Amino acid sequence: MKKRLDKYRKQTAEIIDVRTGSDWVSHLYDFVYIFLIIANLTVSVLLTYDRIRAQYEPVILLIERITVTTFLVDYLLRLWAAKYLYPEFSELRAVRKYVLSFTGIVDLLSFLPYFLPVFFPSGAVAFRMLRIMRVFRLFRINAYYDSFKLITEVLSSKKQQLFSSVFTILILMLASSLCMYSLEHEAQPEVFSNAFSGIWWAASTLLTVGYGDIYPITTLGKMFGIFITFLGVGMVAIPTGIISAGFVDQYSRIKRMSEYGQESDIHFIKIHLTQRDPWVDHTIAQLNLPERVIVAVVKRNDRILVPRGNMRLRADDIMVLGAESFGENEHIKLKEITLQKSHPWIGHRIRDLDISRHSIIVLVKRRKRVLIPNGSMILQERDVIIIYTQSFISSGTDIEI
């Protein structure tokens, strides 16, 4: 029973996780999920129009109830399948990682404020304000499109510089508010009544909005306002320049990767997994591959998948592994020998062969199968032997790696 339950949990994780599953159920779930997010945000906007709400309120509320309930079910499924969504952690830590993650918090707040008024009617107004958190579910779509992901990567890579610039702007707003209070309080006591009354003026001036509802009337106040206006133009340009430089860096990095990818010397091999292979039902992160070996792609049911650490391998998957090739001065010469009908090795075990002790049989190709040789393997007619040897074999064909 436990094995069957784990199987269902694993299948659920593959369906709800983005781009992990390749069957039609996974693609249908992704499509419905994006559609429900857009539908929920659409009805939230429509509810703000009195005329539309008066005419279609029952339908709109029904759509909202269906979408929010679906978000609840999705959250419970992710909790249930967290063990397979984060296979590198234990089950309890995987659940905790999802619950405390940004996406987990957004998923929770997207449905929780809808149901809280049922249990706490007195806080209905406050809970209704929390429903604005649903808009953050749009970040879920970010996982489906690389163009959105690029924006996230830029903001993440430049977060320290952005934080510094925003912090500097806040300090200037507070300082300019204090200065303007000192200059304008006596002339406009009802407008600049305290130190924080000039915050709105400072924000509109530094950010170059300039609504004109609060403005200085004294000569010194006007001169200071001109100075802050010029300073604000430069301060607003700093975050813009940081983000622009981040996009340039990201596109340059992608371009360099594509250029280096054409020049780098990497060899790839193809592995067809069968039910007997120990990698089946394991994630890529659990394979413990050597550091310089990468999983380039995984072919599953005629679809090419980009491998991720939590992708679980299946029987009949075709893996393409990549590794650095030998250098120019690193040559290994192999011999390929096809055992014809009269060859003396036919019918003998490998350990009984009269070959040089400096010779090693690397692999045996038998029909369409590639076999790893061992001492008890009996060679057959038409076998193709790949052998490393330092001796001369007249019937062998040289293979240079």
C-alpha positions as CSV (number, residue, x, y, z in Angstrom):
1,M,0.0,0.0,0.0
2,K,2.8,2.4,0.9
3,K,4.6,1.7,-2.4
4,R,1.4,2.4,-4.4
5,L,0.9,5.6,-2.4
6,D,4.5,6.7,-3.1
7,K,3.9,5.9,-6.8
8,Y,0.9,8.2,-6.9
9,R,2.8,11.0,-5.1
10,K,5.6,10.7,-7.6
11,Q,3.2,10.9,-10.5
12,T,1.5,13.9,-8.9
13,A,4.8,15.7,-8.5
14,E,5.7,15.1,-12.2
15,I,2.3,16.5,-13.2
16,I,2.2,19.6,-11.1
17,D,5.9,20.5,-11.5
18,V,6.7,22.8,-14.4
19,R,8.3,21.0,-17.4
20,T,9.0,17.8,-15.6
21,G,6.3,15.7,-17.0
22,S,6.0,15.2,-20.8
23,D,2.7,13.4,-21.1
24,W,-0.6,15.0,-22.1
25,V,-1.8,15.1,-18.5
26,S,1.1,17.3,-17.4
27,H,0.6,19.7,-20.4
28,L,-3.1,19.9,-19.7
29,Y,-2.5,20.7,-16.0
30,D,0.0,23.4,-17.0
31,F,-2.5,24.9,-19.4
32,V,-5.5,24.8,-17.0
33,Y,-3.3,26.2,-14.2
34,I,-2.3,29.3,-16.2
35,F,-5.9,29.7,-17.4
36,L,-7.2,29.7,-13.8
37,I,-4.7,32.2,-12.7
38,I,-5.7,34.6,-15.5
39,A,-9.4,33.9,-14.9
40,N,-9.1,34.6,-11.1
41,L,-7.3,37.9,-11.7
42,T,-9.8,38.9,-14.4
43,V,-12.8,38.4,-12.1
44,S,-11.0,40.3,-9.3
45,V,-10.8,43.3,-11.7
46,L,-14.4,42.9,-12.9
47,L,-15.7,42.9,-9.4
48,T,-14.5,46.5,-9.0
49,Y,-17.0,47.7,-11.8
50,D,-20.4,48.4,-10.2
51,R,-22.3,48.0,-13.5
52,I,-20.7,44.6,-14.4
53,R,-20.9,43.4,-10.8
54,A,-24.7,44.2,-10.6
55,Q,-25.3,42.4,-13.9
56,Y,-23.0,39.4,-13.7
57,E,-22.2,39.1,-9.9
58,P,-23.4,35.4,-9.5
59,V,-21.3,34.2,-12.5
60,I,-18.3,36.2,-11.4
61,L,-18.5,34.9,-7.8
62,L,-18.9,31.3,-9.1
63,I,-15.8,31.6,-11.2
64,E,-13.9,33.1,-8.2
65,R,-15.1,30.3,-5.9
66,I,-14.0,27.6,-8.5
67,T,-10.5,29.2,-9.1
68,V,-9.8,29.8,-5.4
69,T,-10.9,26.2,-4.5
70,T,-8.6,24.9,-7.3
71,F,-5.7,27.0,-5.7
72,L,-6.4,25.3,-2.4
73,V,-6.4,21.8,-4.0
74,D,-3.1,22.7,-5.8
75,Y,-1.5,23.8,-2.5
76,L,-2.5,20.6,-0.8
77,L,-1.2,18.5,-3.7
78,R,2.2,20.3,-3.5
79,L,2.3,19.6,0.2
80,W,1.5,16.0,-0.4
81,A,4.1,15.6,-3.2
82,A,6.8,17.9,-1.6
83,K,9.0,14.8,-1.1
84,Y,9.4,14.4,-4.8
85,L,9.3,18.1,-5.7
86,Y,12.5,18.5,-3.5
87,P,14.1,15.1,-3.7
88,E,17.4,16.3,-2.2
89,F,15.7,16.9,1.2
90,S,13.9,14.6,3.7
91,E,10.1,14.6,3.6
92,L,9.7,17.0,6.5
93,R,12.4,19.4,5.3
94,A,10.9,19.3,1.8
95,V,7.5,20.3,3.1
96,R,9.1,23.1,5.2
97,K,11.0,24.3,2.2
98,Y,7.9,24.6,0.1
99,V,5.8,26.3,2.8
100,L,8.4,28.9,3.6
101,S,9.4,29.6,0.0
102,F,8.2,32.7,-1.9
103,T,5.9,30.6,-4.1
104,G,4.6,28.6,-1.2
105,I,3.6,31.8,0.7
106,V,2.0,33.3,-2.4
107,D,0.1,30.0,-3.0
108,L,-1.2,30.1,0.6
109,L,-2.2,33.7,0.5
110,S,-4.0,33.3,-2.8
111,F,-6.8,31.2,-1.2
112,L,-6.5,31.7,2.5
113,P,-8.1,35.2,2.7
114,Y,-11.1,33.9,0.8
115,F,-11.9,31.3,3.5
116,L,-10.8,33.2,6.6
117,P,-14.0,35.3,6.9
118,V,-16.0,32.1,7.3
119,F,-14.1,31.4,10.6
120,F,-13.5,35.1,11.6
121,P,-16.4,37.2,10.3
122,S,-15.2,40.3,12.2
123,G,-12.0,40.5,10.1
124,A,-13.6,40.3,6.7
125,V,-12.5,43.7,5.6
126,A,-8.8,43.0,6.5
127,F,-8.9,39.6,4.8
128,R,-10.4,41.1,1.7
129,M,-7.4,43.4,1.4
130,L,-5.1,40.4,1.6
131,R,-6.7,39.1,-1.6
132,I,-4.5,41.4,-3.5
133,M,-1.7,38.8,-3.0
134,R,-3.3,36.7,-5.7
135,V,-1.7,39.0,-8.3
136,F,1.7,37.5,-7.3
137,R,0.5,34.2,-8.7
138,L,1.4,35.7,-12.0
139,F,5.0,34.9,-11.0
140,R,4.0,31.3,-11.5
141,I,3.8,31.9,-15.2
142,N,7.4,33.0,-15.0
143,A,8.5,29.4,-14.8
144,Y,6.9,28.6,-18.2
145,Y,8.7,31.3,-20.2
146,D,12.4,32.0,-20.4
147,S,11.9,35.6,-21.2
148,F,10.2,36.2,-17.9
149,K,12.9,34.2,-16.2
150,L,15.5,36.6,-17.6
151,I,13.9,39.5,-15.8
152,T,14.0,37.6,-12.5
153,E,17.6,36.7,-13.0
154,V,18.5,40.4,-13.7
155,L,16.7,41.6,-10.6
156,S,18.3,38.9,-8.5
157,S,21.8,39.5,-9.7
158,K,21.5,43.3,-9.1
159,K,19.6,43.2,-5.9
160,Q,22.5,44.6,-3.8
161,Q,23.0,47.6,-6.1
162,L,19.2,48.2,-6.3
163,F,18.9,48.1,-2.5
164,S,21.7,50.6,-2.1
165,S,20.2,53.0,-4.6
166,V,16.7,52.8,-3.1
167,F,18.2,53.2,0.4
168,T,20.0,56.3,-0.8
169,I,16.8,57.8,-2.2
170,L,15.0,57.2,1.1
171,I,17.7,59.0,3.0
172,L,17.5,61.9,0.6
173,M,13.8,62.0,0.9
174,L,14.0,62.2,4.7
175,A,16.8,64.8,4.6
176,S,15.1,67.0,2.1
177,S,11.8,66.8,4.1
178,L,13.6,68.1,7.2
179,C,15.3,70.9,5.3
180,M,12.1,72.0,3.6
181,Y,10.4,72.0,7.0
182,S,13.0,74.3,8.3
183,L,12.7,76.6,5.4
184,E,8.9,76.7,4.9
185,H,7.4,76.1,8.3
186,E,7.1,79.7,9.3
187,A,5.7,80.7,5.9
188,Q,3.3,77.7,5.5
189,P,2.7,76.2,9.0
190,E,-0.5,74.5,7.8
191,V,1.3,72.8,4.9
192,F,4.7,72.0,6.5
193,S,3.4,71.3,10.0
194,N,6.1,68.8,11.1
195,A,9.2,67.1,9.9
196,F,7.3,64.3,8.1
197,S,4.8,66.6,6.4
198,G,7.3,67.2,3.6
199,I,7.7,63.5,2.8
200,W,5.1,63.7,0.1
201,W,6.7,66.8,-1.4
202,A,10.1,65.1,-1.3
203,A,8.8,62.0,-3.0
204,S,7.1,63.8,-5.8
205,T,10.1,66.1,-6.3
206,L,12.9,63.4,-6.1
207,L,10.9,61.0,-8.3
208,T,10.1,63.8,-10.8
209,V,6.4,63.5,-10.4
210,G,5.7,67.0,-9.3
211,Y,1.9,67.1,-8.6
212,G,2.1,70.7,-7.4
213,D,-0.3,70.3,-4.4
214,I,2.6,71.0,-2.0
215,Y,5.3,73.5,-3.0
216,P,7.6,76.1,-1.4
217,I,6.8,79.8,-1.5
218,T,9.9,81.3,0.1
219,T,13.0,82.2,-2.0
220,L,15.3,79.8,-0.1
221,G,12.6,77.1,-0.3
222,K,12.3,77.5,-4.1
223,M,16.1,77.4,-4.6
224,F,16.3,74.3,-2.5
225,G,13.4,72.8,-4.5
226,I,15.3,73.4,-7.8
227,F,18.3,71.7,-6.3
228,I,16.3,68.6,-5.2
229,T,14.6,68.4,-8.6
230,F,18.0,68.2,-10.4
231,L,19.2,65.7,-7.8
232,G,16.1,63.6,-8.2
233,V,16.7,63.2,-12.0
234,G,20.1,61.7,-11.3
235,M,18.9,59.5,-8.4
236,V,16.0,58.0,-10.4
237,A,18.4,57.3,-13.3
238,I,20.6,55.1,-11.0
239,P,18.2,52.1,-10.6
240,T,17.3,52.4,-14.3
241,G,21.0,52.2,-15.3
242,I,21.5,49.3,-12.9
243,I,18.7,47.3,-14.5
244,S,19.8,48.2,-18.0
245,A,23.3,47.1,-17.3
246,G,22.0,43.9,-15.9
247,F,20.1,43.1,-19.1
248,V,23.2,43.9,-21.1
249,D,25.3,41.5,-18.9
250,Q,22.8,38.7,-19.2
251,Y,22.5,38.9,-23.0
252,S,26.3,39.2,-23.2
253,R,26.7,36.1,-21.0
254,I,24.2,34.1,-23.1
255,K,26.0,35.2,-26.3
256,R,29.4,34.2,-24.9
257,M,28.0,30.8,-23.8
258,S,26.7,30.2,-27.3
259,E,30.0,31.2,-28.8
260,Y,32.1,29.1,-26.4
261,G,29.7,26.2,-26.9
262,Q,30.6,26.0,-30.6
263,E,34.3,26.1,-29.9
264,S,34.5,23.8,-26.8
265,D,35.5,20.2,-27.5
266,I,32.9,18.1,-25.7
267,H,31.9,14.5,-26.5
268,F,28.5,13.0,-26.0
269,I,27.2,9.5,-25.5
270,K,23.7,8.1,-25.6
271,I,22.4,5.7,-23.0
272,H,19.1,3.9,-23.4
273,L,17.7,3.1,-19.9
274,T,15.9,-0.2,-19.4
275,Q,13.9,-1.4,-16.4
276,R,16.9,-3.3,-15.0
277,D,19.1,-0.2,-14.9
278,P,19.7,1.2,-11.4
279,W,19.2,4.8,-12.5
280,V,15.5,4.1,-13.2
281,D,13.1,5.8,-10.7
282,H,16.0,8.0,-9.4
283,T,16.3,11.7,-9.9
284,I,19.2,13.2,-11.8
285,A,20.4,14.8,-8.5
286,Q,20.6,11.3,-7.0
287,L,22.8,9.8,-9.7
288,N,26.0,11.2,-8.2
289,L,27.7,11.6,-11.5
290,P,31.3,12.8,-11.6
291,E,31.8,16.5,-11.5
292,R,32.8,16.9,-15.2
293,V,30.0,14.7,-16.5
294,I,26.7,16.4,-17.4
295,V,23.3,15.2,-18.5
296,A,22.7,17.2,-21.7
297,V,19.2,16.1,-22.7
298,V,16.7,13.4,-21.9
299,K,14.5,12.0,-24.7
300,R,11.2,10.6,-23.5
301,N,8.4,9.5,-25.8
302,D,9.8,11.4,-28.8
303,R,10.1,14.6,-26.8
304,I,13.4,16.3,-25.9
305,L,13.4,17.4,-22.2
306,V,15.8,19.8,-20.6
307,P,17.1,17.9,-17.5
308,R,16.7,19.3,-14.0
309,G,17.9,18.0,-10.7
310,N,14.5,16.8,-9.6
311,M,13.6,15.1,-12.9
312,R,12.9,11.4,-12.2
313,L,14.2,9.0,-14.9
314,R,12.0,6.3,-16.4
315,A,12.5,3.1,-18.2
316,D,12.9,3.7,-22.0
317,D,14.4,7.2,-21.4
318,I,17.3,8.0,-23.6
319,M,20.0,10.0,-21.8
320,V,22.7,12.0,-23.6
321,L,25.7,12.5,-21.3
322,G,28.5,14.9,-22.1
323,A,32.1,15.0,-20.9
324,E,35.3,16.8,-21.8
325,S,37.2,15.1,-24.6
326,F,40.8,14.0,-24.5
327,G,43.5,16.7,-25.2
328,E,45.6,16.8,-28.2
329,N,48.4,14.9,-26.5
330,E,46.2,12.2,-25.0
331,H,45.8,9.4,-27.5
332,I,44.4,5.9,-26.8
333,K,44.5,3.5,-29.6
334,L,41.9,0.7,-29.6
335,K,41.5,-2.3,-31.9
336,E,38.2,-3.4,-33.3
337,I,38.0,-7.1,-34.2
338,T,35.1,-8.9,-35.8
339,L,35.0,-12.6,-34.9
340,Q,34.5,-14.4,-38.2
341,K,33.5,-18.0,-38.4
342,S,37.0,-19.5,-38.2
343,H,38.3,-17.2,-35.5
344,P,39.9,-19.2,-32.7
345,W,38.3,-17.1,-29.9
346,I,34.8,-18.2,-30.8
347,G,33.3,-20.4,-28.0
348,H,36.0,-19.5,-25.5
349,R,35.6,-17.5,-22.2
350,I,37.5,-14.2,-22.1
351,R,39.7,-15.3,-19.2
352,D,40.8,-18.4,-21.3
353,L,42.0,-16.4,-24.3
354,D,45.6,-16.5,-25.2
355,I,46.1,-12.7,-25.4
356,S,48.9,-10.5,-24.2
357,R,48.7,-9.4,-20.6
358,H,49.0,-5.9,-21.9
359,S,45.7,-6.3,-23.8
360,I,42.3,-5.4,-22.3
361,I,38.9,-6.2,-23.9
362,V,37.0,-2.9,-23.3
363,L,33.6,-4.0,-24.6
364,V,31.8,-6.5,-26.8
365,K,29.1,-5.5,-29.4
366,R,26.7,-8.4,-30.0
367,R,24.1,-7.7,-32.6
368,K,22.4,-4.5,-31.4
369,R,23.6,-4.8,-27.8
370,V,26.7,-3.4,-26.2
371,L,28.0,-5.7,-23.4
372,I,30.4,-5.0,-20.6
373,P,32.9,-7.9,-20.7
374,N,33.7,-10.1,-17.8
375,G,36.0,-13.2,-17.4
376,S,33.1,-15.7,-17.8
377,M,31.6,-14.2,-21.0
378,I,31.7,-16.7,-23.9
379,L,32.5,-15.1,-27.3
380,Q,30.3,-15.8,-30.2
381,E,30.5,-15.6,-34.0
382,R,30.0,-12.1,-35.4
383,D,30.8,-10.5,-32.0
384,V,32.7,-7.2,-32.4
385,I,35.5,-6.9,-29.9
386,I,36.9,-3.5,-28.8
387,I,40.3,-4.2,-27.3
388,Y,43.1,-2.0,-26.0
389,T,46.5,-3.6,-26.8
390,Q,50.1,-2.6,-27.4
391,S,50.7,-5.6,-29.6
392,F,50.1,-5.9,-33.3
393,I,46.9,-7.7,-34.4
394,S,46.6,-8.2,-38.1
395,S,42.8,-8.6,-38.2
396,G,42.2,-5.5,-36.1
397,T,41.1,-2.1,-37.2
398,D,42.6,0.9,-35.5
399,I,40.3,3.2,-33.5
400,E,42.0,6.3,-32.2
401,I,40.3,8.3,-29.4
